[in-house]
């Protein structure tokens, strides 16, 4: 049981380049999330999804887009990367029942130069 | 808006000493509270959670946290730490504002550094 898997694990982008981060979960979870982690700021929610085909904005959505075409996958896109998007990105999933925990992936370390 | 404050960014402590990592949240209504741990270069793992019932919750590796509604706190404690407890610890809350989305609000994180 792999849980939540993120690819890639590391990436360096030049300013203005685009990329997509992939999150895959094999637990049949309904809810999925993308967070970014920055020093001294904890984790902040970028976008989330409560089911296949649905997405919603979180706390810091600007500069990112997401898609949930399949229940097990949640993609995070950066159309034109900026240095301010240098961060560690975490994907998480949740069964969707009120009292269950979120499971996190191992993270993607992104550097925009 | 709901918020979570972890009062210490770094906590250095010697091995076998007790430790307390402090967490306060802003909501005055019912919430779910979590502590997650992040070991170096890894993702977050759930350490323990408070959903309802007993206000004292425990983890399998000796940590405990007490939900204090009047003080809106959820401090994490361990009576005797090990070198292997060195990690970053995040307090998180999920409350009525999350609706049925399961969104978590995280604190800033506390780095626990256990010294030999």
Interface residues (C-beta under 8 A of the other chain):
Chain A: X4 X31 X33 X35 X40 X41 X42 X43 X44 X45 X48 X50 X56 X58 X90 X92 X94 X96 X98 X99 X100 X101 X102 X103 X104 X105 X106 X107
Chain B: X4 X6 X9 X32 X34 X36 X42 X43 X44 X45 X46 X49 X51 X52 X90 X100 X101 X102 X103 X104 X106 X107 X108 X109
